[in-house]
Amino acid sequence: MIPIMDSKRQYAKIGDKLEEAVVEVMRSGSYILGKNNKAFEEEMAAYCGTKYAVALNSGTDALHVALRALDIGKGDEVITTAFTFVATTEAIGIVGAKPVFAYIDKDTFNIDPEKIEALITPNTKAIIPVHLYGQPCEMDKIMDIAKRHNLHVIEDACQGIGSEYKGQKVGSFGTFGCFSFYPTKNLGTMGDGGMLVMNDEKLRDRVVALRNHGGAVRYYHDEIGVNSRLDEIQAAILRVKLPYVDEWNAARKANAEYYNELFADCDEVETPVELHDTKCIYHQYTVKVPNRDQVFDKMRENGVGVMLYYPVPLHMQKVHKYLNIPEMSLPNTVEDTKVVMSLPMFPEITKEEQETVAKTLKAIVRGEL
Ligand SMILES: *Cc1c(COP(=O)(O)O)cnc(C)c1O
């Protein structure tokens, strides 16, 4: 099976450095909020082009702690997309606010900025755009709407580390940018991990307190917080990996271009669209195909580890049943959910593997397999 991604190949290249870093932490006796955490925060802020970064235990925590830090909760509405991983709206639910789903752009799969304003009510407090598959959202339009309506923007950049919109890194546009270091992300650790980046010092301090039981001073607690710290072992691993991210992202981009080339003679396979003046980092390489469910099964039968991100749009998930949203009120989302399929994509995938993936998919959509 050609895997959707393969962490072992990355480990084969930099395993020695990772092992050295982990052993150093184990020997140090300092396991939580130590020097690696602090250094990694500084390195991530520099990488993203923000003043501050605060490490947390997951991308999900980054999203919900961002909402907490902005005092968004009961009675508030947050505009986002239903074409994303559930963590985006789970975070909204955790703080007691209500997700409001906007249309997506059919080509980029991201929130359609033209469809946001009609959804704004006096209860709207924030917009959460999601840079899905590593494709940047149209941040100038989204920031413009937010400014005019006095809303916060919390970017879900969990799939977008290193991607850029008009020369600026995603995550650095909004009040907060949220990152995940789940093992399969473009910068993945060997467990869970997450990060918030921001430019506001007061918000930084609030997040620092919230992640550690709601107090800045040990054993003095000002509010209900959470236990959401990035441990030293994960921070040390991520510090070894961060300097490679641009190289890995460039390899993904080159692999995406090779796929584009391989599918150039096949109209049945719609390849990903890139917006003008963006840098896409191809967390996923997602195509649209006819008869997707059958094609998906056949791909797997023929040894290609394709995946569906995501099989059910969020407004149709049981967890959101209480919102009573009619399925076809989000037609683009529903239609795209039925045709998308993600192909194996990681920096180390070989040309031969990509050729096999493309040959198999072309044969299937042409009815030859
Ligand atoms: C991975 C992911 C998250 C959640 O990150 P975790 O670290 O797994 O909690 C949130 N949003 C999106 C779009 C993601 O892909």
The ligand as an ORCA input file, in Angstrom:
! r2SCAN-3c Opt
* xyz 0 1
  C      -5.556     18.888     13.300
  C      -6.547     19.961     13.256
  C      -7.070     20.550     14.424
  C      -6.818     20.018     15.795
  O      -5.540     19.825     16.159
  P      -5.172     18.754     17.305
  O      -3.755     19.075     17.615
  O      -5.364     17.398     16.721
  O      -6.070     19.001     18.459
  C      -7.918     21.621     14.280
  N      -8.268     22.089     13.076
  C      -7.823     21.539     11.944
  C      -8.243     22.126     10.635
  C      -6.957     20.459     11.983
  O      -6.538     19.898     10.858
*
